[in-house]
Amino acid sequence: MTEQIDLFSDAASAADFDLEQIPTSAKVPIPPGTYDSLEKLGEHCRHCQRCGLAEGRTHAVVSRGSPTAPILIIGEGPGQNEDEQGLPFVGKSGQLLEKILASVRLDSQKDVYICNVVKCRPPGNRNPTAAEISACRPYLLEQIRMVDPKIILLTGATAVKGILPQEKRGITKIRGQWMAFEGRPCMPIFHPAYLLRNPSRDAGSPKWLMWQDIQAVKEKLEEG
């Protein structure tokens, strides 16, 4: 694991290796500034073999939304619908996410950029492993760099692990709290799939808490 972290340090230079080797092995670094466009990153993701998830994918699921969005939403990984369509959050969880955004007048086409910690579907929708997250994390960091959002939302525990690996508390303990990632405010929130399993809207319920959180996000955005 130490070797992997060293590979992705700022000391590495994109000019020191063949960029076309990036999709072939997780040992090949992806330093900050490697990509000059999200399109090039997406091309690499679609041909990536950096971990075993590539073997079972139908499509790599890179992103959807605006590349200049003020809010970047990070999910866990593709499910079956996402794997089939090649887009994140298009199943029932995605439909609920759309409603959550619309409830505070956020437009999913221009106000948000949506991506995942891993770009390929884990078998049986299991959680991605630490090695899979590590192999794909540099792509995610490059997406954050190029979109340059004002706010980052981390949907669920796996998204938190992908961006804030030092955070050991569970999602129920930290959701709704403002944290920082590379100078940007970020907030862990419940994954929409969790809300679908907990439909109550009573005070203190997950859906009620999400309503508080998304209002706080909209207020933070309007603060500039």
C-alpha positions as CSV (number, residue, x, y, z in Angstrom):
1,M,0.0,0.0,0.0
2,T,2.9,2.4,0.8
3,E,4.3,1.8,-2.7
4,Q,0.9,2.7,-4.3
5,I,0.7,6.0,-2.3
6,D,4.3,6.9,-3.3
7,L,3.4,6.3,-7.0
8,F,0.6,8.9,-6.8
9,S,2.7,11.6,-5.0
10,D,3.2,15.0,-6.5
11,A,6.9,14.1,-7.0
12,A,6.0,11.9,-10.0
13,S,5.8,13.6,-13.3
14,A,3.4,12.6,-16.2
15,A,6.4,13.1,-18.6
16,D,8.4,10.4,-16.9
17,F,6.4,7.5,-18.4
18,D,4.2,6.4,-21.3
19,L,0.7,7.7,-20.7
20,E,-0.7,4.8,-22.7
21,Q,0.5,2.4,-20.0
22,I,-1.8,4.0,-17.4
23,P,-4.8,1.8,-18.2
24,T,-2.8,-1.4,-18.1
25,S,-1.5,-1.6,-14.5
26,A,-2.3,0.0,-11.1
27,K,1.5,0.3,-10.6
28,V,1.7,3.0,-13.3
29,P,1.2,6.4,-11.6
30,I,-1.4,9.0,-12.5
31,P,0.2,12.2,-11.0
32,P,-1.9,15.4,-10.7
33,G,-2.0,17.1,-14.1
34,T,-1.7,13.9,-16.1
35,Y,-4.8,14.6,-18.2
36,D,-5.6,17.8,-20.1
37,S,-9.3,16.8,-20.6
38,L,-12.0,14.8,-19.1
39,E,-12.5,13.2,-22.5
40,K,-9.0,11.7,-22.5
41,L,-9.5,10.4,-18.9
42,G,-12.8,8.8,-20.0
43,E,-11.1,7.1,-22.9
44,H,-8.5,5.6,-20.5
45,C,-11.3,4.5,-18.1
46,R,-13.2,2.7,-20.8
47,H,-10.0,0.7,-21.7
48,C,-8.7,0.3,-18.2
49,Q,-7.4,-2.9,-16.8
50,R,-5.9,-1.6,-13.6
51,C,-7.9,-4.0,-11.4
52,G,-9.9,-7.2,-11.8
53,L,-13.3,-5.4,-12.0
54,A,-12.5,-4.8,-15.7
55,E,-13.1,-8.4,-16.5
56,G,-16.8,-8.4,-15.7
57,R,-17.9,-4.9,-16.9
58,T,-20.2,-4.1,-19.7
59,H,-19.3,-0.5,-19.7
60,A,-16.9,1.6,-17.6
61,V,-19.1,4.2,-15.9
62,V,-17.1,7.5,-15.9
63,S,-19.5,10.4,-15.2
64,R,-22.5,12.4,-16.1
65,G,-23.5,16.0,-15.6
66,S,-21.7,19.2,-16.3
67,P,-17.8,19.3,-16.4
68,T,-18.0,22.9,-15.0
69,A,-20.5,22.1,-12.2
70,P,-20.2,23.8,-8.8
71,I,-21.1,20.5,-7.0
72,L,-19.3,17.2,-7.6
73,I,-21.2,14.1,-6.3
74,I,-19.2,10.9,-5.7
75,G,-20.9,7.6,-5.4
76,E,-19.7,4.1,-4.6
77,G,-19.6,2.2,-7.8
78,P,-21.9,1.2,-10.7
79,G,-24.8,-1.1,-10.2
80,Q,-26.5,-3.2,-12.9
81,N,-28.3,-0.4,-14.6
82,E,-25.3,1.8,-14.6
83,D,-23.1,-1.0,-16.0
84,E,-25.6,-1.5,-18.8
85,Q,-26.0,2.1,-19.7
86,G,-22.5,3.4,-18.9
87,L,-23.8,6.3,-16.7
88,P,-23.7,6.7,-12.9
89,F,-26.9,6.9,-10.8
90,V,-29.5,5.9,-13.5
91,G,-31.4,3.3,-11.5
92,K,-33.8,3.8,-8.6
93,S,-31.1,5.4,-6.5
94,G,-30.4,7.8,-9.3
95,Q,-34.1,8.7,-9.7
96,L,-34.2,9.5,-6.0
97,L,-31.0,11.5,-6.3
98,E,-32.7,13.6,-9.0
99,K,-35.7,14.3,-6.7
100,I,-33.4,15.3,-3.9
101,L,-31.5,17.7,-6.1
102,A,-34.7,19.1,-7.6
103,S,-36.2,19.7,-4.1
104,V,-33.7,22.5,-3.6
105,R,-33.8,23.6,-7.3
106,L,-30.5,22.1,-8.3
107,D,-30.3,21.0,-12.0
108,S,-28.6,17.7,-12.5
109,Q,-27.5,18.8,-16.0
110,K,-25.7,22.0,-15.1
111,D,-25.3,22.2,-11.3
112,V,-23.7,18.8,-10.6
113,Y,-21.0,16.4,-12.0
114,I,-21.6,12.8,-10.9
115,C,-19.0,10.1,-10.7
116,N,-18.0,7.1,-8.6
117,V,-15.1,5.9,-6.5
118,V,-14.7,2.9,-8.9
119,K,-15.7,3.0,-12.6
120,C,-16.6,-0.6,-13.0
121,R,-19.3,-2.7,-11.4
122,P,-18.2,-4.9,-8.5
123,P,-19.7,-8.5,-8.9
124,G,-23.0,-8.8,-7.2
125,N,-22.9,-5.1,-6.3
126,R,-20.6,-5.9,-3.4
127,N,-18.5,-3.1,-1.9
128,P,-15.2,-2.4,-3.8
129,T,-12.1,-3.7,-2.1
130,A,-9.3,-1.4,-0.9
131,A,-7.1,-2.5,-3.8
132,E,-9.9,-1.7,-6.3
133,I,-10.5,1.7,-4.7
134,S,-6.7,2.4,-4.8
135,A,-6.4,1.4,-8.4
136,C,-9.2,3.8,-9.5
137,R,-8.7,6.6,-7.0
138,P,-6.2,8.5,-9.2
139,Y,-8.8,8.8,-12.0
140,L,-11.2,10.3,-9.4
141,L,-8.6,12.8,-8.2
142,E,-8.1,13.9,-11.7
143,Q,-11.8,14.4,-12.2
144,I,-11.9,16.5,-9.1
145,R,-9.0,18.6,-10.3
146,M,-10.4,19.2,-13.7
147,V,-14.0,19.9,-12.7
148,D,-12.7,22.1,-9.8
149,P,-16.0,22.1,-7.9
150,K,-17.0,24.4,-5.1
151,I,-18.5,21.6,-3.1
152,I,-18.0,17.8,-3.0
153,L,-20.7,15.4,-1.7
154,L,-19.7,11.9,-0.6
155,T,-22.6,9.5,-0.9
156,G,-22.1,6.7,1.5
157,A,-19.3,5.1,3.4
158,T,-17.3,3.9,0.4
159,A,-17.2,7.4,-1.1
160,V,-15.9,8.6,2.2
161,K,-13.2,6.0,2.2
162,G,-12.2,6.9,-1.4
163,I,-11.7,10.6,-0.6
164,L,-11.0,10.7,3.1
165,P,-9.3,7.4,3.9
166,Q,-8.2,8.7,7.3
167,E,-11.8,9.0,8.4
168,K,-12.7,6.0,10.5
169,R,-16.2,7.0,11.8
170,G,-19.3,5.5,10.2
171,I,-21.5,7.4,7.8
172,T,-24.3,7.8,10.4
173,K,-21.8,9.7,12.7
174,I,-20.4,12.1,10.1
175,R,-23.2,12.7,7.6
176,G,-24.2,16.3,7.4
177,Q,-20.8,17.5,8.7
178,W,-18.7,19.9,6.6
179,M,-15.2,18.6,6.1
180,A,-12.4,19.7,3.8
181,F,-10.6,18.0,0.9
182,E,-7.8,19.9,-0.7
183,G,-9.3,23.2,0.4
184,R,-12.8,22.4,-0.8
185,P,-15.8,21.9,1.5
186,C,-17.1,18.4,1.3
187,M,-20.0,16.7,3.1
188,P,-20.7,13.0,3.6
189,I,-24.4,12.2,3.0
190,F,-26.5,9.1,3.0
191,H,-26.4,7.0,-0.2
192,P,-29.8,7.2,-2.0
193,A,-30.0,3.4,-1.8
194,Y,-30.0,3.6,2.0
195,L,-32.9,6.0,1.8
196,L,-34.8,3.6,-0.4
197,R,-34.4,1.0,2.3
198,N,-35.6,3.5,5.0
199,P,-38.7,5.2,3.5
200,S,-39.9,6.9,6.7
201,R,-40.0,10.7,6.6
202,D,-40.4,11.1,10.4
203,A,-38.2,13.6,12.2
204,G,-34.8,12.0,12.7
205,S,-35.2,9.4,9.9
206,P,-32.6,9.1,7.2
207,K,-34.8,10.9,4.7
208,W,-35.5,13.7,7.1
209,L,-31.8,14.0,7.8
210,M,-31.1,14.1,4.0
211,W,-33.5,17.0,3.6
212,Q,-31.6,18.9,6.3
213,D,-28.3,18.1,4.5
214,I,-29.3,19.1,1.0
215,Q,-30.7,22.4,2.3
216,A,-27.3,23.0,3.9
217,V,-25.6,22.2,0.7
218,K,-27.7,24.7,-1.2
219,E,-27.1,27.4,1.4
220,K,-23.3,26.8,1.2
221,L,-23.5,27.1,-2.6
222,E,-25.4,30.3,-2.5
223,E,-22.8,31.8,-0.1
224,G,-20.4,31.8,-3.0
